[in-house]
Amino acid sequence: MSPAWVDTTTVFVTGGAGFIGSHLVDLFLQKHFKVVAIDDLSTGSLDNLETANASPNFQFIQDDVSRIDWPGMLGPSDIVLHLAASVGVKKVCESPLATAHNNHVPVELILNAMVKKGGGRFLYASTSEVYGDSPELGSSEQDFLQVHTHLGGRSAYTVSKLYGELITQAYGDAYGIPVTVMRFFNTIGTRQRSEYGMVVPIFIQQALAGEPITVFGDGKQTRSFCDVFDLVEAVFGLSTACHTSGKIYNIGNPDPISILELAQFVKAETGSSSPIHLLPFPAERAGKTDIRARKPDISRIRSELDWQPNTHWQQTVRTIIHEHMMVHDQCVYH
Ligand SMILES: NC(=O)c1ccc[n+]([C@@H]2O[C@H](COP(=O)([O-])OP(=O)(O)OC[C@H]3O[C@@H](n4cnc5c(N)ncnc54)[C@H](O)[C@@H]3O)[C@@H](O)[C@H]2O)c1
């Protein structure tokens, strides 16, 4: 049985046709909420909404989030999960101005509408990038943040996300709107695309195509990969609990691996004969920082929500390999 307030609450997922957004849409529908996904399909895909489209509780709006009539659409008890953003190292480095604009303008529009409607709940998807080159011990929500002096390229993403955090918290403080900032660390799973520089789908595609698996730098840089199904459970918990408003939460898997180890695992699991090539960072990223280590300290969300990731990265990578093989088969036989 779902609680009564589920009937009066609509969950708006901006970026709902994207990788994480579409998994959130599916989860909230499973939990019997009415869900509206808004996406301009700039990096998302309608294919990600195949399951959601079968539900009578689901609506999709294909538009830019900054063109939506938010005051006309939002009800006073609705939840907005704001994920729409310009993402991916490649895309961000190619267009820092568009990134900066896209990542901060809609935040204020939505929060303004909530002030007008006198209610609602806002959760903002930020990023572990705000920690800069963080210690291997793990980044905690209280840490000082680092921004690279060169405010172009990749920093456009970091700074615009940080600005989004600031606006979110400032609206919460000034108008008493329940707001929560979620700092996502590297997340992996099905539906993630390779075109925008995401490492796991890129390695898998290269391995399946028998092309060299390209590792930038010495490959010793570490990342911690969280399964998307674990992450969406955390977001669900944060958005339905009362005590999480006004706070920042890390969401990620604290188990780090090196990028070289990831490449070797993908090669072994796909049975690929691809060589692993260590390459210098590409031109658009030369001279910018590459973050050596990234690992979340998840004590806050663990103690307050009793959440922790349950899926080992190797299991998730196997699932993604399987997904890529299915798509490949379809291409061959149809
Ligand atoms: N995937 C990760 O590892 C990760 C890590 C940290 C933070 N995040 C954050 O999580 C969120 C989702 O990321 P993702 O990995 O699912 O990427 P994604 O590209 O799959 O999702 C973003 C979605 O937003 C849509 N979008 C972008 N601008 C829009 C606009 N103006 N109007 C409407 N739709 C728009 C895109 O079409 C896309 O569907 C982003 O805010 C990202 O910054 C993701």
The ligand as a Tripos MOL2 file, in Angstrom:
@<TRIPOS>MOLECULE
LIG
   44    48     1     0     0
SMALL
NO_CHARGES

@<TRIPOS>ATOM
      1 N1         26.3960    9.9650  -14.6910 N.am      1 LIG1
      2 C1         27.2020   10.3750  -13.7330 C.2       1 LIG1
      3 O1         28.1570    9.6790  -13.3920 O.2       1 LIG1
      4 C2         26.9750   11.6940  -13.0380 C.ar      1 LIG1
      5 C3         27.9250   12.1070  -12.0720 C.ar      1 LIG1
      6 C4         27.7130   13.3240  -11.4440 C.ar      1 LIG1
      7 C5         26.6060   14.0870  -11.7030 C.ar      1 LIG1
      8 N2         25.7100   13.6760  -12.6540 N.ar      1 LIG1
      9 C6         24.5510   14.5340  -12.9100 C.3       1 LIG1
     10 O2         23.3960   13.7360  -13.0520 O.3       1 LIG1
     11 C7         22.5070   14.3270  -13.9990 C.3       1 LIG1
     12 C8         22.1180   13.3050  -15.0560 C.3       1 LIG1
     13 O3         23.2850   12.8980  -15.7600 O.3       1 LIG1
     14 P1         23.3020   11.6550  -16.7580 P.3       1 LIG1
     15 O4         24.5920   10.9730  -16.5790 O.co2     1 LIG1
     16 O5         22.0420   10.8850  -16.6350 O.co2     1 LIG1
     17 O6         23.3930   12.3870  -18.1630 O.3       1 LIG1
     18 P2         22.3650   12.3960  -19.4040 P.3       1 LIG1
     19 O7         22.9960   13.2110  -20.4700 O.co2     1 LIG1
     20 O8         21.9820   11.0110  -19.7540 O.co2     1 LIG1
     21 O9         21.1200   13.1630  -18.7800 O.3       1 LIG1
     22 C9         20.9210   14.5380  -18.8680 C.3       1 LIG1
     23 C10        19.6010   14.7280  -19.5620 C.3       1 LIG1
     24 O10        19.2460   16.1160  -19.5490 O.3       1 LIG1
     25 C11        18.6940   16.4540  -20.8100 C.3       1 LIG1
     26 N3         18.8380   17.8960  -20.9420 N.ar      1 LIG1
     27 C12        19.9770   18.6320  -20.9600 C.ar      1 LIG1
     28 N4         19.6980   19.9420  -21.0280 N.ar      1 LIG1
     29 C13        18.3490   20.0520  -21.0520 C.ar      1 LIG1
     30 C14        17.4400   21.1380  -21.1090 C.ar      1 LIG1
     31 N5         17.8610   22.4050  -21.1370 N.pl3     1 LIG1
     32 N6         16.1120   20.8780  -21.1210 N.ar      1 LIG1
     33 C15        15.6430   19.5890  -21.0760 C.ar      1 LIG1
     34 N7         16.4620   18.5330  -21.0130 N.ar      1 LIG1
     35 C16        17.7930   18.7540  -20.9930 C.ar      1 LIG1
     36 C17        19.4650   15.6190  -21.8010 C.3       1 LIG1
     37 O11        18.8050   15.4250  -23.0430 O.3       1 LIG1
     38 C18        19.6270   14.3100  -21.0290 C.3       1 LIG1
     39 O12        18.5410   13.4410  -21.2780 O.3       1 LIG1
     40 C19        23.2160   15.5490  -14.5470 C.3       1 LIG1
     41 O13        22.7590   16.6820  -13.8760 O.3       1 LIG1
     42 C20        24.6780   15.3020  -14.2090 C.3       1 LIG1
     43 O14        25.3840   16.5220  -14.0280 O.3       1 LIG1
     44 C21        25.8710   12.5030  -13.3230 C.ar      1 LIG1
@<TRIPOS>BOND
     1     1     2 1
     2     2     3 2
     3     2     4 1
     4     4     5 ar
     5     4    44 ar
     6     5     6 ar
     7     6     7 ar
     8     7     8 ar
     9     8     9 1
    10     8    44 ar
    11     9    10 1
    12     9    42 1
    13    10    11 1
    14    11    12 1
    15    11    40 1
    16    12    13 1
    17    13    14 1
    18    14    15 2
    19    14    16 1
    20    14    17 1
    21    17    18 1
    22    18    19 2
    23    18    20 1
    24    18    21 1
    25    21    22 1
    26    22    23 1
    27    23    24 1
    28    23    38 1
    29    24    25 1
    30    25    26 1
    31    25    36 1
    32    26    27 ar
    33    26    35 ar
    34    27    28 ar
    35    28    29 ar
    36    29    30 ar
    37    29    35 ar
    38    30    31 1
    39    30    32 ar
    40    32    33 ar
    41    33    34 ar
    42    34    35 ar
    43    36    37 1
    44    36    38 1
    45    38    39 1
    46    40    41 1
    47    40    42 1
    48    42    43 1
@<TRIPOS>SUBSTRUCTURE
     1 LIG1         1 GROUP 0 **** ****
